[in-house]
Amino acid sequence: MKHFDFSLQSAQKLDELDPLKTYRDKFNIPVHENKTWVYLCGNSLGLQPKSASVEINNVLDYWKKYAVEGWFMGDNPWLTYHQSLIPSLAKIAGAKSSEITIMNTLSVNLHLLLVSFYRPKGKKYKILMEGSAFPSDQYALASQVKFHGYDPEDAIIEIFPREGEKCIRTEDIQSVIELKKDELALILLGGINYLTGQLFDIKHLSDFAKRHEVVFGLDLAHAIGNVPLKLHDWGIDFAVWCSYKYLNSGPGGIAGAFIHEKHHLNTNLPRFEGWWGYELKERFKMAKNFVPEKGAEGWQISTSQLLPLAAHKAALEIFEKAGFSTLRAKSELLTSYLYAVLMHVNEKSGGNFLQIITPDDINQRGCQLSVVFNTNPKDVFNALIAKGIIGDWREPNIIRFSPVPLYNSFKDVYLLGEALLEISNA
């Protein structure tokens, strides 16, 4: 663990050296009692890019100026608007543009892709997932197996950490895959576990799943825009994500999906069909029999949602300018600094004030650190709120802190440490 000096001067020096320091000014930082918030909740909802209102107003102006002809007229007609976003998103996901589509919301996309990729047959009908996955994934998988006539208690295998541990070991996931390979139809993991902040060894597990001929899918809600991804090279079968966390594209913002190109021409793969997935050049002929657009866009269902797409466009343009390797380098340093600050607070508070349950290895985490507070945890959270410091509360005793490299500073993290020292009476 890198050594950091816990002082305001040290934090300010790190901010001076930050190559992304000007990007904070591209976001609207909330204000609390005439004071800028210390916002460490990007894992739940990213901040608003200042350019979002500009892009949304551009779409509104199109609507005002062209009405229905906005689908076809102007410099960026709505019919292909979403396609201008895909190259930037493909870079973030480590995918080919043909493997990406932007549509719907995360849980809707998960259900749609499970139609294609959860194909139980004979004794291969079970799904492997992490225990304590985000509830929407649990609900989606349970309803899918019931739809196919199975009992979730039997058909869904959950993997939990070992007794006394907080994170799931890669070798334990492998062991279950090996043990159940003849029964598994699908593996679905969160790229990063939403509760603990653990980043799974996605490439290794994908390779292991392929070796045993098991479909491998991902929920990337907490990973995309946060950690490096290489979905194409890793051979991921499918993935889904939302855009309102690290992608900063607005509450309930439009979501995305990845379908590996190896599946694009598989005519035996079922899908739910909708007119927006029809072959683009023939779409407006309104023909009866469905002919899918090439690539991931053939899984589209409904007309593009232009206002959410506009917010998404504003955010992705910031990512494009910043460069993901620069973002990841700052993220590693910033979250390492947060880790050191929290350890400093715990030491000064007697050694039992808090426990970090996210791995200390930077290769096993993104921005987020999940922290267990051992005494009056909700009081700690409320006291932070009163001081204008926003983390994310999870029952019964966890606060998640996520310093986002695009808009958080080292001073933000220092101020969190200072507040926790005051709250702990250290």
C-alpha positions in Angstrom: 0.0 0.0 0.0 1.4 3.4 -1.0 2.1 5.7 1.9 0.2 9.0 2.0 0.6 11.9 4.4 -2.8 12.8 6.0 -2.8 16.6 5.7 -4.7 19.2 3.8 -1.5 20.4 2.2 -0.7 16.8 0.9 -4.2 16.5 -0.6 -3.9 19.8 -2.3 -0.5 18.9 -3.7 -2.0 15.7 -5.2 -4.8 17.8 -6.7 -2.3 20.2 -8.3 -0.5 17.2 -10.0 -3.8 15.7 -11.2 -3.9 15.6 -15.0 -7.7 15.5 -14.8 -8.2 18.4 -12.3 -10.0 20.6 -14.9 -12.7 17.9 -15.5 -14.3 18.6 -12.2 -15.5 21.9 -13.7 -17.4 20.0 -16.4 -19.9 18.7 -13.7 -22.5 20.3 -11.5 -21.4 19.7 -7.9 -24.4 19.9 -5.5 -24.4 22.5 -2.8 -25.4 22.0 0.8 -26.1 25.0 3.1 -24.1 27.3 0.7 -21.2 24.8 0.7 -20.2 22.4 -2.1 -21.0 18.9 -1.2 -18.3 16.2 -0.9 -20.0 13.8 -3.2 -18.7 10.2 -2.9 -21.8 8.5 -4.3 -21.0 8.1 -8.0 -21.5 4.3 -7.6 -25.2 5.1 -7.1 -25.8 8.2 -9.3 -23.1 10.0 -11.2 -23.1 13.8 -11.3 -24.7 15.8 -14.1 -22.4 17.0 -16.9 -22.9 20.7 -17.5 -23.1 19.9 -21.2 -26.1 17.6 -20.6 -28.6 20.5 -20.7 -27.0 21.7 -24.0 -27.4 18.3 -25.7 -30.9 17.8 -24.4 -31.9 21.3 -25.6 -30.4 20.5 -29.0 -32.9 17.6 -29.2 -35.7 19.8 -28.0 -34.8 22.4 -30.7 -34.9 19.6 -33.3 -38.3 18.6 -32.1 -39.5 22.3 -32.2 -38.0 22.9 -35.6 -38.6 19.7 -37.5 -41.3 17.8 -35.6 -41.6 14.3 -37.1 -39.0 15.1 -39.8 -36.4 15.3 -37.0 -36.0 11.5 -37.6 -34.5 12.3 -41.0 -33.4 15.9 -41.2 -30.6 18.0 -39.9 -27.0 17.3 -39.0 -27.8 14.5 -36.5 -31.1 12.9 -37.4 -32.8 10.9 -34.7 -32.9 7.7 -36.8 -29.2 7.2 -36.4 -28.5 9.4 -33.4 -27.6 6.5 -31.1 -25.0 5.3 -33.6 -22.9 8.3 -33.0 -22.5 7.3 -29.4 -21.5 3.7 -30.0 -17.8 4.1 -30.9 -17.1 5.9 -27.5 -19.1 3.3 -25.6 -17.4 0.5 -27.4 -14.0 1.8 -26.3 -15.1 1.9 -22.7 -16.5 -1.6 -23.0 -13.6 -3.1 -24.9 -15.9 -4.1 -27.7 -16.4 -3.8 -31.5 -19.0 -1.2 -32.4 -21.1 -3.9 -34.0 -21.3 -5.7 -30.6 -22.9 -2.7 -28.8 -26.4 -1.4 -28.7 -28.0 1.4 -26.6 -31.6 0.7 -25.5 -34.1 0.3 -22.6 -33.0 -0.1 -19.0 -30.7 -2.6 -17.4 -33.3 -5.1 -16.1 -35.2 -5.0 -19.4 -32.1 -5.7 -21.3 -31.2 -8.5 -19.0 -34.5 -10.2 -19.5 -34.2 -9.7 -23.3 -30.8 -11.3 -23.4 -31.8 -14.1 -21.1 -34.4 -15.0 -23.8 -31.4 -15.6 -26.1 -28.8 -17.0 -23.8 -30.6 -18.9 -21.1 -31.5 -22.0 -23.0 -32.1 -24.8 -20.5 -32.1 -28.3 -22.0 -32.1 -31.7 -20.3 -30.0 -31.7 -17.1 -28.3 -28.4 -18.1 -30.8 -25.9 -16.7 -29.0 -24.3 -13.8 -27.7 -20.8 -13.4 -24.6 -19.8 -11.3 -24.5 -16.4 -9.8 -22.8 -14.6 -6.9 -24.6 -14.5 -3.6 -25.7 -11.0 -2.5 -26.0 -9.9 -6.1 -28.0 -6.8 -6.8 -31.7 -7.7 -6.2 -32.9 -6.9 -9.7 -30.5 -9.6 -11.0 -31.9 -12.1 -8.4 -35.5 -11.3 -9.4 -34.8 -11.5 -13.1 -33.1 -14.9 -12.9 -35.7 -16.3 -10.5 -38.5 -15.2 -12.9 -36.7 -16.6 -15.9 -36.2 -20.0 -14.4 -39.8 -20.1 -13.3 -40.9 -19.1 -16.8 -39.1 -22.2 -18.0 -40.8 -24.4 -15.4 -38.0 -24.7 -12.8 -37.8 -24.0 -9.1 -35.4 -21.2 -8.4 -34.3 -22.9 -5.2 -33.0 -25.8 -7.3 -32.1 -24.0 -10.5 -30.1 -21.1 -9.2 -26.8 -21.8 -7.5 -25.4 -18.9 -5.4 -21.8 -18.6 -4.4 -21.0 -16.8 -1.1 -17.7 -15.9 0.6 -16.1 -18.4 2.9 -17.0 -18.3 6.6 -15.4 -15.2 8.1 -14.6 -13.6 4.7 -16.3 -10.8 2.9 -15.4 -11.5 -0.8 -15.7 -14.5 -3.0 -12.5 -16.3 -4.0 -11.9 -16.9 -7.7 -10.9 -20.5 -7.0 -14.2 -21.1 -5.2 -16.2 -20.0 -8.3 -14.0 -22.3 -10.4 -14.6 -25.2 -8.1 -18.4 -24.8 -8.4 -18.2 -24.5 -12.2 -16.1 -27.7 -12.3 -18.5 -29.5 -9.9 -21.7 -28.4 -11.7 -20.5 -28.2 -15.3 -22.9 -30.8 -16.5 -25.8 -29.0 -15.0 -25.0 -25.4 -15.8 -26.7 -23.6 -18.6 -25.5 -20.1 -17.7 -23.2 -18.1 -15.4 -24.2 -14.5 -14.6 -21.9 -12.4 -12.5 -21.8 -8.7 -11.6 -18.4 -7.4 -13.0 -18.1 -5.7 -9.6 -20.2 -6.8 -6.7 -22.4 -3.8 -5.8 -22.2 -4.4 -2.0 -18.5 -5.3 -1.4 -17.0 -3.5 -4.4 -15.1 -6.6 -5.4 -13.9 -6.7 -9.0 -14.1 -10.3 -10.2 -11.3 -11.8 -12.4 -13.6 -11.7 -15.4 -11.1 -12.9 -18.1 -10.0 -15.9 -16.0 -13.6 -16.9 -15.2 -14.8 -16.4 -18.8 -11.9 -18.6 -20.0 -12.9 -21.3 -17.4 -16.6 -21.1 -18.4 -15.7 -21.5 -22.1 -13.6 -24.5 -21.3 -16.7 -26.2 -19.8 -19.0 -24.9 -22.6 -21.1 -22.7 -20.2 -22.6 -19.4 -21.4 -21.0 -16.5 -19.6 -22.8 -13.2 -19.0 -22.2 -10.0 -17.0 -24.1 -7.3 -15.2 -21.7 -4.4 -15.6 -23.7 -1.7 -13.7 -20.9 -1.1 -11.3 -18.0 -1.8 -13.7 -18.6 0.1 -16.9 -17.0 3.5 -16.8 -15.2 2.4 -13.7 -12.7 -0.3 -14.6 -11.0 -1.4 -17.8 -13.0 -3.9 -19.8 -12.2 -6.1 -22.8 -15.5 -7.8 -23.5 -14.6 -8.8 -27.0 -11.2 -10.2 -26.3 -12.4 -11.9 -23.1 -15.0 -13.8 -25.2 -17.9 -12.6 -23.0 -21.2 -14.0 -24.5 -23.3 -11.1 -23.4 -23.4 -8.1 -21.0 -25.8 -5.5 -19.8 -25.4 -2.2 -17.9 -27.0 1.0 -16.9 -25.6 4.5 -17.7 -26.5 6.5 -14.6 -23.7 5.5 -12.3 -20.1 5.9 -13.5 -21.3 6.8 -17.0 -23.0 10.0 -15.5 -26.0 9.9 -18.0 -28.8 10.8 -15.7 -31.2 9.1 -13.2 -32.8 6.1 -14.9 -30.8 6.9 -18.0 -30.8 4.7 -21.1 -28.9 1.4 -20.8 -26.7 -0.7 -23.0 -26.0 -4.2 -24.0 -23.1 -6.2 -25.5 -23.6 -9.3 -27.7 -20.3 -11.0 -28.8 -20.0 -11.1 -32.6 -19.7 -14.9 -32.5 -23.5 -15.0 -31.9 -24.6 -12.4 -34.5 -25.2 -14.9 -37.3 -26.6 -17.7 -35.1 -30.1 -18.1 -36.6 -30.9 -20.7 -33.9 -30.6 -18.1 -31.2 -34.1 -16.9 -30.2 -34.9 -13.3 -29.4 -37.9 -11.1 -28.7 -38.4 -9.0 -31.8 -39.3 -5.4 -32.2 -39.5 -3.0 -35.1 -36.4 -1.0 -34.1 -34.3 -4.1 -34.4 -35.4 -4.6 -38.0 -32.9 -4.2 -40.8 -32.4 -0.4 -41.0 -32.4 0.0 -44.7 -35.8 -1.8 -45.0 -37.3 -0.8 -41.6 -39.8 1.8 -42.9 -41.3 -0.6 -45.4 -43.1 -2.2 -42.4 -42.8 -5.7 -43.7 -44.4 -8.6 -41.8 -41.5 -11.0 -41.3 -38.7 -9.9 -39.0 -35.2 -9.4 -40.6 -32.8 -8.3 -37.9 -30.3 -5.5 -38.3 -26.7 -6.8 -38.3 -24.9 -7.1 -35.0 -26.2 -6.2 -31.5 -28.7 -3.7 -32.9 -30.8 -6.6 -34.1 -31.8 -7.1 -30.4 -33.3 -3.6 -30.3 -37.1 -3.6 -29.6 -38.4 0.0 -29.4 -37.8 3.4 -30.9 -34.8 5.2 -29.5 -35.3 7.5 -26.5 -33.8 10.7 -27.7 -33.8 12.8 -24.5 -32.0 10.1 -22.5 -29.6 9.6 -25.4 -28.8 13.3 -25.4 -27.7 13.1 -21.8 -25.7 10.0 -22.5 -24.0 11.8 -25.5 -22.9 14.6 -23.2 -21.3 12.2 -20.7 -19.6 10.0 -23.3 -18.0 13.0 -24.9 -16.3 13.8 -21.6 -15.0 10.2 -21.4 -13.7 10.5 -24.9 -11.7 13.6 -24.1 -10.3 12.4 -20.8 -9.1 9.0 -22.1 -9.9 5.9 -20.1 -6.3 4.9 -19.3 -5.8 8.4 -17.6 -9.1 7.9 -15.7 -8.0 4.5 -14.5 -4.6 5.7 -13.4 -6.2 8.5 -11.3 -8.8 6.2 -9.9 -6.2 3.8 -8.6 -4.3 6.6 -6.9 -7.5 8.3 -5.6 -9.0 5.2 -4.1 -5.6 4.1 -2.7 -5.6 7.5 -1.0 -9.1 6.9 0.3 -8.0 3.5 1.6 -5.0 5.1 3.5 -7.2 7.8 4.9 -9.7 5.4 6.3 -7.0 3.3 7.8 -5.6 6.4 9.4 -9.0 7.3 10.8 -9.4 3.7 12.2 -6.0 3.8 13.9 -6.6 7.2 15.5 -10.1 6.0 16.6 -8.7 3.0 18.6 -8.6 0.4 15.8 -12.2 -0.8 15.9 -14.2 2.1 14.4 -14.4 0.7 10.9 -13.5 -2.1 8.6 -12.9 -1.9 4.8 -14.4 -5.0 3.2 -13.4 -4.2 -0.4 -10.1 -5.9 -1.4 -7.0 -3.8 -0.9 -5.5 -5.1 -4.2 -6.2 -2.4 -6.8 -6.7 -5.2 -9.4 -9.7 -6.4 -7.5 -11.6 -3.1 -7.1 -12.7 0.0 -8.9 -13.5 3.4 -7.3 -15.6 2.0 -4.6 -14.6 1.1 -1.0 -17.3 -0.5 1.1 -16.8 0.2 4.8 -18.4 -1.5 7.8 -18.9 0.8 10.8 -18.9 -1.1 14.0 -20.7 1.3 16.4 -23.8 3.3 15.6 -23.3 3.0 11.8 -26.5 4.9 10.8 -25.5 7.7 13.2 -22.2 7.9 11.4 -23.9 8.2 8.0 -26.3 10.8 9.2 -23.5 12.8 10.8 -21.7 12.8 7.5 -24.8 14.0 5.7 -25.1 16.9 8.2 -21.5 17.8 7.3 -22.3 17.8 3.6 -20.6 14.5 2.8 -22.6 12.1 0.7 -21.8 8.4 0.7 -24.2 5.5 0.2 -25.9 3.7 3.0 -26.5 -0.1 2.8 -28.2 -2.1 5.6 -27.2 -3.0 8.2 -23.9 -1.2 8.7 -22.1 -0.5 5.4 -21.4 2.9 3.8 -20.0 2.8 0.3 -17.6 5.6 -0.7 -16.7 6.0 -4.4 -14.4 8.8 -5.4 -14.9 9.2 -9.2 -11.8 10.4 -11.1 -13.8 12.7 -13.4 -15.0 14.9 -10.7 -13.7 14.0 -7.2 -10.6 15.5 -5.8 -8.0 14.3 -3.2 -9.3 17.2 -1.0 -12.7 15.6 -1.1 -11.2 12.4 0.4 -9.2 14.4 3.0 -12.4 16.2 4.1 -14.1 12.8 4.6 -11.3 11.6 6.8 -11.4 14.8 8.8 -15.1 14.5 9.3 -14.8 10.8 10.4 -12.2 11.8 12.9 -14.6 14.3 14.4 -17.5 11.9 14.4 -15.4 9.2 16.1 -14.1 11.7 18.7 -10.6 10.6 17.9 
